[in-house]
Each structure stands twice: as C-alpha cells, then as structure tokens.
C-alpha cells in the first residue's frame, strides 16, 4: 500500500482491508480494488493430534499460536471464534508474541496446543508428524475478499487500457486454474517453489483447490466487502464503514469475464 500511495508502484496486490483503512484516513486519491483474486482465507488450524470430529469448542481453555493483532489472519480467527460463541479473550489464550513466520517452528518445539498456519507450513507440520490440520479458516469464515489488485483512483482513470489488459491477463490465469487439475498446476508453479517436493506441492494446491480458494472471475462483489468490514468491525479495527461504490471498480473484471 505504501508503494502504491507513493507512486513507486502502479498496481498493488494486497488484502482489501488496506484500501478501507487508507480511505477512512481521508486519502483524496484513494486506492480502488479492481480485481479480486482469492475468496477464502488461506490458513488452517493445526492440532497436535488427529481430530476426527473437530468442533471449535475444543479450543476452550487451550493455548493457540495466533497472528499479530489487527492482521487479517488473526481477525478472521477471532471472527470464527465469535461466530461459534467463543470469547477470543477469555475462553482461551491466543499467543501473539511469536513472529508470523516462526509459529510453525515454535509449535514443532512444543509451544501451544494448536497453531494457525498458512501453507506450506500446515502441510510441513503434517509431513513431519508434528501437527494435523483439523479445520480450514477459509471455509469457516465464508467468502472473504482475502486478496485483490488495486490502484489509485487517478491511475485507473488515466490508464484504463493498462488496467483492462492487466485484468484480462489475470482472468486467463484464473481460467487456467479452474480448468486444470492440482497436479497440472503444481507442475507449472514448481519452479517458484524449488525447495518443495512436487508431491507436497500437489497436496497443498489440492487443499486450496477443494475449498474453492480462487474465484472463477475477478469481480469484487458487494457482499464480500460487507463481510470483510464485518470482520474488521468485530476486531475493533474499523472506525467507519467505507462505501462499496468508492472502493471497488467492477467494470474491468466484468469485461474480462465476458
């Protein structure tokens, strides 16, 4: 977001909550979301032992390795807990002292009863026998606009052809993803994950594939923004609601999807 606002970058790829914050801070040339990529949170709840019939009340009284306060992974986790009538601050202990990239190692080292992990850490814990995925935060939270492409309002107005061509290219990528198997996708992306075995990569892609992580189009729906702001509101991070008509432009994604 800093790069987009400063002009260092023309287009940003981030969580849409950043565009809400900057809009509410009074930015005149605010940042607009024009293409939504993922519609599920990508993290998972990992337990120390396999759990056949997991229920969220199993977390009551437990120590959970969570994310930083105000970050989307943590806010989504807290939203799910509240949805299941669990108080995130009194019914369990969420350890927010560990750096985001170090929670899996801390869990392997014996800290916490559960941990919230993204891939490839969730699968790595399973392969090492140190943890077992018991729930998907993406499935439990619903269709959240977790990541999207955005640009300053002025850049979009001055460069509509660039935004349209960029969105067209993204749509081609989405269609490829929808029309190919996890095995095929894993082979395509393996050069970007050289340290990960192809079987592991396939397992990770399959997990995201089966929970409908990627949209089949890039249109950022109003219901999605409403849910996102509900989550921010529940976490106490929202000063006021930002209007959908200002924060989202759908015409480029609609044209790319035709």
CORWODA-V501654 format. One record per residue. N is the residue number from 1. RES is the residue in three letters. SS is DSSP state (h for helix, s for strand, l for the rest). PHI is phi in radians with two decimals (* if undefined). D_CENTER is the distance of its C-alpha to the mean C-alpha in whole Angstrom. Layout:
[[N,RES,SS,PHI,D_CENTER] [N,RES,SS,PHI,D_CENTER]]
This chain:
[[1,UNK,l,*,16] [2,UNK,h,-1.04,19] [3,UNK,h,-1.15,20] [4,UNK,h,-1.18,20] [5,UNK,h,-1.11,22] [6,UNK,h,-1.34,24] [7,UNK,l,1.59,25] [8,UNK,l,-1.15,24] [9,UNK,l,-2.17,21] [10,UNK,l,-1.46,22] [11,UNK,l,-2.23,18] [12,UNK,s,-2.02,15] [13,UNK,s,-2.13,12] [14,UNK,s,-2.87,9] [15,UNK,l,-1.29,7] [16,UNK,l,-1.15,10] [17,UNK,h,-1.06,11] [18,UNK,h,-1.11,13] [19,UNK,h,-1.23,15] [20,UNK,h,-1.17,16] [21,UNK,h,-1.06,17] [22,UNK,h,-1.19,19] [23,UNK,h,-1.11,20] [24,UNK,h,-1.22,21] [25,UNK,l,-1.38,23] [26,UNK,l,1.68,25] [27,UNK,l,-1.06,24] [28,UNK,l,-1.36,27] [29,UNK,l,-1.71,25] [30,UNK,l,-1.30,22] [31,UNK,s,-1.67,19] [32,UNK,s,-1.98,18] [33,UNK,s,-1.45,15] [34,UNK,s,-2.06,17] [35,UNK,s,-2.68,14] [36,UNK,s,-1.62,11] [37,UNK,s,-1.74,10] [38,UNK,s,-1.88,7] [39,UNK,l,-2.17,8] [40,UNK,l,-2.35,6] [41,UNK,l,-1.09,4] [42,UNK,l,-1.75,5] [43,UNK,s,-1.92,7] [44,UNK,s,-2.35,11] [45,UNK,s,-1.59,14] [46,UNK,s,-2.01,17] [47,UNK,s,-1.85,21] [48,UNK,l,-1.36,24] [49,UNK,l,-2.22,25] [50,UNK,l,-1.07,25] [51,UNK,l,-2.20,24] [52,UNK,l,-1.26,26] [53,UNK,l,-2.06,25] [54,UNK,l,-1.23,22] [55,UNK,l,-2.37,22] [56,UNK,h,-1.15,20] [57,UNK,h,-1.21,24] [58,UNK,h,-1.16,24] [59,UNK,h,-1.48,22] [60,UNK,l,-1.06,25] [61,UNK,l,1.43,27] [62,UNK,l,-1.70,24] [63,UNK,s,-1.79,23] [64,UNK,s,-2.03,19] [65,UNK,s,-1.46,18] [66,UNK,l,-1.91,15] [67,UNK,l,-1.88,13] [68,UNK,l,-1.23,14] [69,UNK,l,-1.06,16] [70,UNK,l,1.52,14] [71,UNK,l,-1.46,10] [72,UNK,h,-1.01,7] [73,UNK,h,-0.99,7] [74,UNK,h,-1.22,11] [75,UNK,h,-1.15,11] [76,UNK,h,-1.14,9] [77,UNK,h,-1.06,11] [78,UNK,h,-1.11,14] [79,UNK,h,-1.09,14] [80,UNK,h,-1.13,14] [81,UNK,h,-1.03,17] [82,UNK,h,-1.11,19] [83,UNK,h,-1.07,18] [84,UNK,l,-1.78,20] [85,UNK,l,1.04,23] [86,UNK,l,-2.01,22] [87,UNK,l,-1.45,23] [88,UNK,l,-1.10,20] [89,UNK,l,-1.85,23] [90,UNK,l,-2.17,26] [91,UNK,l,-1.57,25] [92,UNK,l,-2.73,23] [93,UNK,s,-2.00,23] [94,UNK,s,-1.80,19] [95,UNK,s,-1.43,20] [96,UNK,l,-1.87,18] [97,UNK,l,-1.53,21] [98,UNK,l,-1.70,20] [99,UNK,l,-0.98,18] [100,UNK,h,-0.84,14] [101,UNK,h,-1.42,15] [102,UNK,h,-1.96,18] [103,UNK,h,-1.15,17] [104,UNK,h,-1.11,18] [105,UNK,h,-1.14,21] [106,UNK,h,-1.12,22] [107,UNK,h,-1.13,22] [108,UNK,h,-1.05,24] [109,UNK,l,-1.41,26] [110,UNK,l,1.90,27] [111,UNK,l,-1.48,25] [112,UNK,l,1.42,23] [113,UNK,l,-1.61,23] [114,UNK,s,-2.44,20] [115,UNK,s,-2.45,16] [116,UNK,s,-1.78,13] [117,UNK,s,-2.31,12] [118,UNK,s,-1.53,9] [119,UNK,l,-1.40,11] [120,UNK,l,-1.51,14] [121,UNK,h,-1.11,15] [122,UNK,h,-1.07,15] [123,UNK,h,-1.19,17] [124,UNK,h,-1.07,19] [125,UNK,h,-1.10,20] [126,UNK,h,-1.14,21] [127,UNK,h,-1.12,23] [128,UNK,l,-1.45,25] [129,UNK,l,1.32,26] [130,UNK,l,-1.69,24] [131,UNK,l,-2.89,21] [132,UNK,s,-2.46,20] [133,UNK,s,-1.19,17] [134,UNK,s,-2.05,18] [135,UNK,s,-2.78,15] [136,UNK,s,-1.81,12] [137,UNK,h,-1.19,10] [138,UNK,h,-1.12,8] [139,UNK,h,-1.22,11] [140,UNK,h,-1.19,13] [141,UNK,h,-1.49,11] [142,UNK,l,1.63,11] [143,UNK,l,-1.41,10] [144,UNK,l,-1.72,8] [145,UNK,l,-1.29,7] [146,UNK,l,-1.24,4] [147,UNK,s,-2.40,6] [148,UNK,s,-2.68,10] [149,UNK,s,-1.71,13] [150,UNK,s,-2.56,15] [151,UNK,s,-2.68,19] [152,UNK,s,-1.11,22] [153,UNK,h,-0.92,24] [154,UNK,h,-1.14,27] [155,UNK,h,-1.16,25] [156,UNK,h,-1.09,24] [157,UNK,h,-1.14,28] [158,UNK,h,-1.50,29] [159,UNK,l,-2.32,28] [160,UNK,h,-1.10,27] [161,UNK,h,-1.18,28] [162,UNK,h,-1.11,26] [163,UNK,h,-1.08,23] [164,UNK,h,-1.16,24] [165,UNK,h,-1.14,25] [166,UNK,h,-1.10,21] [167,UNK,h,-1.16,20] [168,UNK,h,-1.03,22] [169,UNK,h,-1.14,21] [170,UNK,h,-1.08,17] [171,UNK,h,-1.09,19] [172,UNK,h,-1.07,21] [173,UNK,h,-1.12,18] [174,UNK,h,-1.10,16] [175,UNK,h,-1.14,20] [176,UNK,h,-1.07,21] [177,UNK,h,-1.08,17] [178,UNK,h,-1.20,19] [179,UNK,h,-1.79,22] [180,UNK,l,-2.24,22] [181,UNK,l,-1.37,22] [182,UNK,h,-0.97,19] [183,UNK,h,-1.10,22] [184,UNK,h,-1.18,23] [185,UNK,h,-1.14,19] [186,UNK,h,-1.03,20] [187,UNK,h,-1.12,23] [188,UNK,h,-1.15,22] [189,UNK,h,-1.60,19] [190,UNK,h,-0.95,21] [191,UNK,h,-1.01,23] [192,UNK,h,-1.47,20] [193,UNK,h,-2.31,19] [194,UNK,l,-1.06,23] [195,UNK,l,-1.43,23] [196,UNK,l,-1.89,21] [197,UNK,l,-1.09,24] [198,UNK,h,-1.06,23] [199,UNK,h,-1.13,23] [200,UNK,h,-1.17,21] [201,UNK,h,-1.09,19] [202,UNK,h,-1.09,20] [203,UNK,h,-1.08,19] [204,UNK,h,-1.16,15] [205,UNK,h,-1.08,15] [206,UNK,h,-1.04,17] [207,UNK,h,-1.06,14] [208,UNK,h,-1.22,11] [209,UNK,h,-1.09,14] [210,UNK,h,-1.21,16] [211,UNK,l,-1.70,13] [212,UNK,l,1.11,12] [213,UNK,l,-1.18,9] [214,UNK,s,-1.68,10] [215,UNK,l,-1.26,13] [216,UNK,l,-1.60,16] [217,UNK,l,-2.52,17] [218,UNK,l,-1.86,15] [219,UNK,l,-1.32,16] [220,UNK,l,-1.51,14] [221,UNK,l,-1.34,16] [222,UNK,h,-1.14,17] [223,UNK,h,-1.03,16] [224,UNK,h,-1.17,13] [225,UNK,h,-1.15,13] [226,UNK,h,-1.09,16] [227,UNK,h,-1.10,13] [228,UNK,h,-1.02,11] [229,UNK,h,-1.24,14] [230,UNK,h,-1.08,15] [231,UNK,h,-1.13,13] [232,UNK,h,-1.10,14] [233,UNK,h,-1.11,17] [234,UNK,h,-1.04,17] [235,UNK,l,-1.47,16] [236,UNK,l,1.33,19] [237,UNK,l,-1.80,17] [238,UNK,l,-1.95,18] [239,UNK,l,-1.45,22] [240,UNK,l,-2.81,22] [241,UNK,l,-1.37,20] [242,UNK,l,-1.63,20] [243,UNK,l,-1.31,21] [244,UNK,h,-0.98,19] [245,UNK,h,-1.09,22] [246,UNK,h,-1.54,22] [247,UNK,h,-1.55,18] [248,UNK,s,-2.28,18] [249,UNK,l,-2.08,20] [250,UNK,l,-1.78,20] [251,UNK,h,-1.09,23] [252,UNK,h,-1.26,22] [253,UNK,h,-1.18,20] [254,UNK,h,-1.12,22] [255,UNK,h,-1.18,25] [256,UNK,h,-1.17,23] [257,UNK,h,-1.48,22] [258,UNK,l,-1.11,26]]
